[in-house]
Amino acid sequence: MRTVPLLLLVALTALAESHRGQHIGRAKREFLVRTKRRWVLSTIEIDEGDSGPFPKELSKMYNDKTHASGEKYKISGMGVDKEPLGVFSIDENTGVVYAHKSVDREEHEHYHIQFDILSKETGETIDNELSFNVEVNDINDNAPMFGPNLQADVDENIAEGSALVPLQVTDRDKKNTPNSTFTISMVSQNPQEPKIELVMMSSSMAHLSFKGCFNYDKAKKYEVIVQARDHGTPALTSTASVTLNIVDRNTHLPTFKKEEYNGEVKEGITKDDILRIAVDDKDAPKTPGWRAKYFFVKGNEGGNYKLETDPITNEGILSVIKGKDFEKTTYTELVVRVENEEALFVCGTATPPTPNTVKIKMKVIDINDPPHYENTLYKVYRVEEEEPGKVLLTPKVYDVDSNVTRIRHVLFKDPAGWVKIDEKTGKLTTIKKMDRESPFVDGDSVYKIVIGAIDDGEPSGTGTSTVLLHLRDINDNKPRLVDAGAILCGNKGNKVMVPAADADVNPFSGPFTFSLGGDDKAVTQRWKLDPTFGEEAGLISLGTLPFGNYSVPLIIKDQQGSIGLHTVEVMVCDCGGEDVCLGKKPPSSSLGPAGIGLLVLGLLVLLLLLLIFKCQCGAKDFRKIAVVQDEGNQTLIKYNQEGGGSASMSEHVLLPTPTNNFAVTDGIKMGNMQETKMAPVMTQDMYSYNSPALGMMNANMNSQGTLHQRDTARSHGGQSMYATWASNKMNTHQGGSSRYNRSVSLRSSQHISDHIEKRKQQIDGNHVGRPEDQPYEYGYEGQGSRCESLDKLSLSNLGDDLMFLNDLGPKFKTLGGICHRIQKQNIQL
């Protein structure tokens, strides 16, 4: 009975849960309806290498979003408007996606494409942009491929089982599929020995190994064919050839070409390359397994010989590095072993062979041994300045091959020439006084002598010995100044240090005692010494000294009281900031305030004078300056000189020249006119018109017109009269300027005669010693020619073109402007 209520309770619970589930499901469906996406998208798949036909329909896109003007579909992205282009497209009305060409998965595994829905009328997007992927299904279209570098150099002595060359294989098909998994195997090898194996290291890596030994003499190269096969359908395979180059190593010992070698060497000499020993080696030349190394096994205990290897021929070179003594050794037997630079390689567990050896018999040839002194170095001690004739040394000499009484002794080195040597006994004797301060004595007071002993053998032998002569010092040098001049910087202090030195050594040198010398009291009044003891003294001025040079006598004593009298020249000067005298300043001058004031005052006075002159020139008319003119404006022309003229010792006489000034007016132009009379016998008229624009101007400075000159002979009062006239004319059209210059000169023969008579009276009686000054009368030759002068032809080509005066430059225009203002003021007045 209890189970009935329990069953009813379970039924009611199940009914309640059922009703609750229906309610929740209906609510969920309502939620999905409200939030569902309007795009129905999925991943589109396409087979790699699909052969078509194209275009091929892939899928169709839907959207429940509408627009009043209509909708159209659009895709973009990879395969559409991005590389690779033109693979996919969509029908804008139906939403069908098409493929237009086959695709390669190894180039692009998938394509990511964006979808949009647009208004047909406006082209605006109606809904949010979404995207989908196009995945490419892989096919087995790629065979596994071996990597590069399938060639390796393998040493001949490489250990068995070592890796020879690595092999790497790749497959471009989709990973972790049968299309991309493969198996690597070895197909063949050539030659067949040793056996080469392929060992897998991973699914894509392997290497070649071997069993046995390589032999360079049998095979220098191996070719191995390997294969890779994938697991796709259908299976694809590829093969590759691996090349192994065998490198020769030391697998052969060097052997001597002869069983025994013989040589000879002279006694006591050292020599390179006295004997060569050759070997054979079957290894490759110029390699470490071919190059030989030679060793002494026996016979060179004294280290007299040396073995080296010729790098080109591989021969052993025997040299003598320490001379052999014939009296001790006549024959030497050497045992030499040869090996290679590289250790010998033996395949497997075989026993290595023993290195090859050879015997070398060397004969020592006796030669004349040179004599030798008992000691190769003698030390002798003497005092400097000893009297000559002192015996320094009588050395002992020995010679195993000669009679010592026949040995001759010589001096090989005696730079100062202080000693002599007895040729028979070798006694060394002084012939001069020896000075320790000599430049031939070193800093340790040692004088070096080299003596030699020469025997009478064939050839003669020579032995040498060195004699070191130590000279003890005496007080034979007086103290002296290190520098006889000193500089005292007057602007810095009053003290200068004066160092001293002595060529002798202690105790015959410093420290020194210094004192002032001489009898001049002015020295002690002007100077003092502090300190007075030591290697240098301090010279102090007792007062301020004028700049200049001063001589100060000094007394210098060494430790033994030896006195040196010296004078130090002290230069007192201004050193500035340095420790040397300043150089002389170059001569210069400067103006003080007073000088500058006077200079300014002078300039003001000059300006005032110029202003006064300008005012006076503007208020008055220009006046003609009297000019003594003879025969007008002419040109001096040098003709050929036919004889030297005489030097006139008399003074020239100038005739008085009266002048008259008067003003002249020519139309609107005003100016001054001056009449100059040169003498009773000469008349000159000059007319000058000055325009306001140009002012006064000398015609000869600007332009010379046409010059006409005519000489005629006329009869006047029963005498000949000569008339000369000249005209000089210039016209300037700039500014209305004109000028006319006319000169007329008349001089009668009578007046000339009177003038000559007057001059004769003045020089009469004064021509003694000067016969060339005596007057000489010429005969009258009659009246001159009446023909026109040809002078006018000389300048006729110049013409009267004065147009160049129109523009004389900016400087002349400035001058013209100043004169124009002055003349304008004159006209107004």
Disulfide bonds with the S-S distance in Angstrom:
Cys213-Cys347 1.55
Cys489-Cys575 1.97
Cys573-Cys581 1.75
